[in-house]
Amino acid sequence: TGSFDLANSVTVLQHVPYDAQVEAWREIRRVLVKGGHFIMLEAVIDRGPHVFSRSREEWIREAAAAGLRLHKTVLYDFAPLLYGMRALADLARGGSSEGKLPPVEDYVRKFRSIGERRGLVHGAWRAVLHAATMLSYPIEPVISLTGPASFAHHAGFVFQAV
């Protein structure tokens, strides 16, 4: 109890079901000394069968409820070409991305089924996705400064125990 000055979590809480996250937050606060820091990196958009992410505001609210005050937050993982392709694919299916994209697993399943039917199409699509991913990262710093915050897929947080 109250033994640590610093604790961290890298994409762990997003894999804890929502109802269990409350207890996880309490435990994080319990082990920190007053004034201690908790650093976490978590998804703020993707959700799926094993991904229970929250929006930036929701993560901050959950931390506050546990007795942690936000010190700093940084948005990252914009990958504009990759996520732009995902949004276009969603819109082409007749859906609406509305800033909330389907989980990556939806695309993996879709691409696997395409690959089972048409191996060349699947291989080509994977190559396009790979290229989009690789080309996204060099332009990410520009997008992070000029693009809307809703484009970020992850956030880094620094909280302080009160």
GINOR-V580038 format. One record per residue. N is the residue number from 1. RES is the residue in one letter. SS is DSSP state (h for helix, s for strand, l for the rest). PHI is phi in degrees with one decimal (* if undefined). NEAR is the number of other ideal C-beta (glycine too) atoms within 12 Angstrom. Layout:
# GINOR-V580038
n;res;ss;phi;near
N;RES;SS;PHI;NEAR
N;RES;SS;PHI;NEAR
This chain:
# GINOR-V580038
n;res;ss;phi;near
1;T;l;*;13
2;G;l;56.4;16
3;S;l;-101.5;13
4;F;s;-115.4;21
5;D;s;-82.3;17
6;L;s;-146.6;20
7;A;s;-135.5;30
8;N;s;-142.7;23
9;S;s;-147.4;29
10;V;s;-116.0;17
11;T;l;48.7;23
12;V;l;-103.0;24
13;L;h;-59.4;38
14;Q;h;-66.5;34
15;H;h;-102.5;22
16;V;l;-97.4;25
17;P;l;-52.6;17
18;Y;h;-50.9;20
19;D;h;-65.9;11
20;A;h;-84.6;17
21;Q;h;-63.5;29
22;V;h;-58.9;21
23;E;h;-66.0;18
24;A;h;-61.4;31
25;W;h;-62.3;35
26;R;h;-60.5;20
27;E;h;-67.2;23
28;I;h;-59.8;35
29;R;h;-65.4;31
30;R;h;-60.6;22
31;V;h;-84.5;25
32;L;s;-88.1;31
33;V;s;-71.8;19
34;K;s;-60.3;19
35;G;s;89.0;18
36;G;s;-68.3;28
37;H;s;-115.5;28
38;F;s;-123.6;42
39;I;s;-109.0;30
40;M;s;-140.1;40
41;L;s;-121.8;27
42;E;s;-144.4;43
43;A;s;-69.3;35
44;V;l;-122.9;38
45;I;l;-131.4;37
46;D;l;-62.0;32
47;R;s;-136.7;26
48;G;s;-172.4;21
49;P;l;-58.7;15
50;H;l;-123.1;16
51;V;s;-122.2;28
52;F;s;-114.3;28
53;S;l;-74.5;36
54;R;l;-130.7;30
55;S;l;-71.3;26
56;R;h;-54.0;29
57;E;h;-64.9;17
58;E;h;-66.7;25
59;W;h;-60.3;38
60;I;h;-63.6;26
61;R;h;-63.3;20
62;E;h;-64.4;36
63;A;h;-63.8;40
64;A;h;-61.2;20
65;A;h;-62.8;21
66;A;l;-90.1;28
67;G;l;99.5;24
68;L;s;-118.4;36
69;R;s;-105.3;25
70;L;s;-66.7;27
71;H;s;-102.5;21
72;K;s;-161.0;17
73;T;s;-139.2;26
74;V;s;-134.5;22
75;L;s;-88.3;29
76;Y;s;-154.0;27
77;D;l;63.4;28
78;F;l;-84.3;33
79;A;l;30.7;32
80;P;h;-58.2;29
81;L;h;-70.4;25
82;L;h;-62.8;30
83;Y;h;-71.1;34
84;G;h;-63.5;24
85;M;h;-64.3;26
86;R;h;-62.6;37
87;A;h;-64.7;28
88;L;h;-64.3;19
89;A;h;-62.3;26
90;D;h;-64.6;23
91;L;h;-64.8;16
92;A;h;-64.2;13
93;R;l;-79.6;16
94;G;l;93.1;8
95;G;l;-89.7;16
96;S;l;-125.0;13
97;S;l;-72.3;22
98;E;l;42.8;12
99;G;l;78.2;20
100;K;l;-115.4;23
101;L;l;-89.5;35
102;P;l;-60.4;27
103;P;l;-61.3;24
104;V;h;-53.7;27
105;E;h;-58.2;18
106;D;h;-59.5;22
107;Y;h;-71.4;28
108;V;h;-60.7;20
109;R;h;-60.2;16
110;K;h;-61.6;25
111;F;h;-69.0;28
112;R;h;-64.9;19
113;S;h;-66.8;16
114;I;h;-62.5;21
115;G;h;-63.0;18
116;E;h;-65.9;12
117;R;h;-85.9;12
118;R;l;-139.6;14
119;G;h;-55.1;15
120;L;h;-68.0;12
121;V;h;-62.7;18
122;H;h;-60.5;20
123;G;h;-61.5;16
124;A;h;-65.9;16
125;W;h;-64.4;24
126;R;h;-62.5;21
127;A;h;-64.6;15
128;V;h;-65.6;21
129;L;h;-61.6;28
130;H;h;-61.4;18
131;A;h;-62.2;16
132;A;h;-61.7;25
133;T;h;-64.9;25
134;M;h;-65.1;16
135;L;h;-78.2;19
136;S;h;-69.2;28
137;Y;h;-66.4;21
138;P;h;-64.8;14
139;I;h;-95.3;22
140;E;h;-58.5;27
141;P;h;-58.1;14
142;V;h;-68.4;14
143;I;h;-63.5;28
144;S;h;-64.4;25
145;L;h;-89.4;15
146;T;h;-112.9;13
147;G;l;-84.8;22
148;P;l;-68.6;13
149;A;h;-59.0;23
150;S;h;-66.7;22
151;F;h;-77.6;33
152;A;l;-70.8;32
153;H;l;-101.8;39
154;H;s;-137.1;33
155;A;s;-142.9;38
156;G;s;-105.8;28
157;F;s;-127.9;37
158;V;s;-123.9;26
159;F;s;-113.2;38
160;Q;s;-123.4;26
161;A;s;-72.0;32
162;V;l;-105.7;20
